[in-house]
Amino acid sequence: MSVHQVRNQQIAKRIDGEVTKLLSTGANDRDIFTGMVHQMGDFRILLDAALPGEMDLLCAQYEGFHRYAKILEEVALGVEAGEINVPR
């Protein structure tokens, strides 16, 4: 495993742990989204640097990471469609 892949796995594992912890307290998707704002930068780094198929592998390996990725995807689609207003 390359240094790059190790770093990506560490980011995914950290995000997974935090999401899993939030879920154990009864958090919903909105709670996860707002509770994980501090992880968006690292998620973006991982997203930009991931090798083809790497995100799919990480999502398959880490359920909490997968949940966070889906939440961010839904928010991005909502913003793009104009369903979610963001300050400009």
N, C-alpha and C positions, 0 to 999 in steps of 0.2 A: 504494500500500500504506500502510495507516495505521500509526501509531506502535505501536499495540497488536499488529498483525500482524507488524511488524518484530521486536518483542520476542519474540513467540511463535516466530518463525522462528529467532531467535538461540538461544533455549533448546533448541529441537529440534535445531538443528545442533550445539550443544555436546554434548548427550546422545548424538547419533549418533556424533560423533567419539570420545567415550570408549568407547562400546560397540564400535565398530569396532576401536579399539585393543585392548580386552580380547579380542575375538574373534581378533585376529591372534596373540595369545599362546596360543591354544587354550582360552580360557575357555568354560565351559558356562553354562547358565542360572543355576545357583546362584552361580557365580563373579560373573556379571554382577549379580545381585541384591545380593550382599554388597559388591561393588566399587563399586556406584553409590548406596549409601545417601545419600551427600551430595547427590545430585541429586533425591531424592524431593520435597523442598520446592518446587524449581523446576518439577518435573513437575506437582505439584498446582496450582501457580499457573497453569500453562498449561492444565491440564485444566478448572479452574474458569472461566477467562477466555476459552476458545476459543469462537469463533463456530460456529454450526451448520455441520457439515461440515469445519471447519478441522482437527480432529485426523485425519480420514481423509486429507485432502490432505497433511498433514505426514508421516503414516505412509507414504503412497505415495512421497513425495519422499525420505525418509530411512530406509533399511533398518534401521540400527542403532537409531534412535528407535522404529521399529515393533516391533522385537524387544523392547526395554525395555518398551514399552507392553503387549505381550502377556504378558511375565513378570509385570508388576505386576497385570494383569487376572487371571491364573491364581492368583496369591497371594491376591488379594482374594476370589476365588470360593472358594478353599480355606478361608480364614478364615471366611467367611460360612457355609459348609457344615459347619463344625466339624472339617474334616479337618486343619487347621493350628491348633495351639494357640498362643495369644499371651498374654503376661502381662497381667493387668488391673490 
